[in-house]
Amino acid sequence: MIGNIRSVVVDCRDPQALADFYQGVLGGTVHKEDDTWSVLTDPTGRRLAFQLAPEHEPPIFPDPRGSQQFHLDIQVGDDDVDDAERRVLALGAARVTDASEDGTFRVFRDPAGHTFCLVWGITNS
């Protein structure tokens, strides 16, 4: 082993706003280091950082070339998916209505346009 992941870093036009969005989804605390960098530390200590990228363009999804670039899978309870969907939509997410879903995940865009999925009923890691 060479090292450990310190943070997953996401490019966006508004680091603070996107950190606040994911705090609403995942919980934890947000630390704004400056106008170019905000970090969400979730309740388990994992860090999701948001970096200013003034020219950021959200990925196309579904992309006919097959690239999502990056996305997060957010595990929710089997009985909680409808409530979780309502809550992420209230925070500013948008449902991707033309995604091909199989009954174990739903696809959304965060306020910066990155895709993420609410997933449930998955037992393997």
Rosetta blueprint (number, residue, H / E / L):
1 M L
2 I L
3 G L
4 N L
5 I L
6 R L
7 S L
8 V E
9 V E
10 V E
11 D E
12 C E
13 R L
14 D L
15 P H
16 Q H
17 A H
18 L H
19 A H
20 D H
21 F H
22 Y H
23 Q H
24 G H
25 V H
26 L H
27 G L
28 G L
29 T E
30 V E
31 H E
32 K E
33 E E
34 D E
35 D L
36 T L
37 W E
38 S E
39 V E
40 L E
41 T E
42 D L
43 P L
44 T L
45 G L
46 R L
47 R E
48 L E
49 A E
50 F E
51 Q E
52 L E
53 A L
54 P L
55 E L
56 H L
57 E L
58 P L
59 P L
60 I L
61 F L
62 P L
63 D L
64 P L
65 R L
66 G L
67 S L
68 Q L
69 Q L
70 F L
71 H L
72 L E
73 D E
74 I E
75 Q E
76 V L
77 G L
78 D L
79 D L
80 D L
81 V H
82 D H
83 D H
84 A H
85 E H
86 R H
87 R H
88 V H
89 L H
90 A H
91 L H
92 G L
93 A L
94 A E
95 R E
96 V L
97 T L
98 D L
99 A L
100 S L
101 E L
102 D L
103 G L
104 T L
105 F E
106 R E
107 V E
108 F E
109 R E
110 D L
111 P L
112 A L
113 G L
114 H L
115 T E
116 F E
117 C E
118 L E
119 V E
120 W L
121 G L
122 I L
123 T L
124 N L
125 S L
